[in-house]
Amino acid sequence: MSGSVPPVVRLGLDLVRNFESLPGEKAAEEIATHIKKFWEPRMRHELLARVRRGETDLHPLLVRAAEDLVDGDIDRAEVREPSGG
């Protein structure tokens, strides 16, 4: 990555570092849950746009987690449950 890292990418990489010790699918699930719970909609939209454009500076685990995100789709029951993040 050259230049400065966009905030949404930096935060996503922080999540990857926190959860990458889990098995792949579980790590992606926890990252997606954290994003759904704590990121503002504009941050989620920006991440999804970057994934859709196929940006190469995104960690594969972050891309996998983003696959679980759908713009505006948040399960309120899931948000109330505690998560690893």
C-alpha positions in Angstrom: 0.0 0.0 0.0 1.5 3.3 -1.0 0.5 6.6 0.6 -1.8 6.9 3.5 -4.2 4.1 4.3 -7.9 5.2 4.2 -9.5 5.1 7.6 -12.0 2.4 6.7 -9.2 0.1 5.5 -7.1 0.8 8.5 -10.0 0.0 10.9 -10.7 -3.1 8.9 -7.1 -4.3 9.1 -7.3 -3.7 12.9 -10.3 -6.0 13.0 -8.4 -8.6 11.0 -5.5 -8.5 13.4 -7.8 -9.0 16.4 -9.7 -12.0 14.9 -7.3 -13.7 12.5 -6.3 -16.3 15.2 -9.9 -17.7 14.9 -10.7 -20.3 12.2 -11.3 -18.5 8.8 -15.0 -18.6 8.6 -15.5 -17.7 12.4 -13.0 -14.8 12.0 -14.9 -13.4 9.0 -18.2 -13.8 10.9 -16.9 -12.0 14.0 -15.5 -9.2 11.8 -18.8 -8.8 10.0 -20.7 -8.8 13.3 -18.4 -6.1 14.7 -18.8 -4.0 11.6 -22.6 -4.3 11.7 -22.7 -3.3 15.4 -20.2 -0.5 15.6 -19.5 1.0 12.2 -21.6 3.9 10.9 -23.6 3.1 7.7 -21.3 5.4 5.6 -18.3 3.3 6.7 -20.0 0.1 5.8 -21.0 1.5 2.4 -17.4 2.7 1.8 -16.0 -0.8 2.7 -18.5 -2.5 0.4 -17.7 -0.1 -2.4 -14.0 -0.8 -2.1 -14.7 -4.6 -2.1 -17.0 -4.2 -5.2 -14.2 -2.3 -7.0 -11.8 -5.1 -6.3 -9.3 -3.0 -4.4 -6.2 -5.0 -3.9 -5.2 -3.4 -0.5 -7.9 -5.2 1.3 -7.0 -8.3 3.4 -8.8 -11.4 2.1 -10.4 -12.0 5.5 -11.9 -8.5 5.4 -13.2 -9.1 1.9 -14.8 -12.4 3.2 -16.4 -10.5 6.1 -17.8 -7.9 3.8 -19.6 -10.6 1.8 -21.8 -11.0 4.9 -22.7 -7.3 4.8 -25.6 -5.9 2.8 -26.2 -2.2 2.7 -28.9 -1.4 5.3 -29.3 -5.0 6.3 -28.8 -5.3 10.1 -30.5 -7.9 12.2 -31.4 -6.1 15.4 -31.4 -9.3 17.5 -27.9 -10.1 16.4 -26.8 -6.6 17.4 -28.0 -7.1 20.9 -25.9 -10.3 21.3 -22.4 -10.0 22.7 -19.6 -10.6 20.3 -15.9 -11.0 20.4 -15.5 -7.4 19.2 
